């Protein structure tokens, strides 16, 4: 549970920072937003795996 929630919050923070930075630096903000979204998506695997067991 802790791994899934930690990844989720790290991904959320990166995603939000990426959205903010994309208004100033498009490439860096986009990469951070996409990376944060991927981390948030991968965290759902760990969150769902905990509930299935």
SULZIVEN-V526738 format. One record per helix or strand of 3 or more residues. SS is the DSSP state (2 for helix, 1 for strand). FROM is the first residue (numbers start at 1). LEN is the number of residues. If there is no record, write none. Layout:
[[SS;FROM;LEN] [SS;FROM;LEN]]
This chain:
[[2;2;20] [2;26;27]]
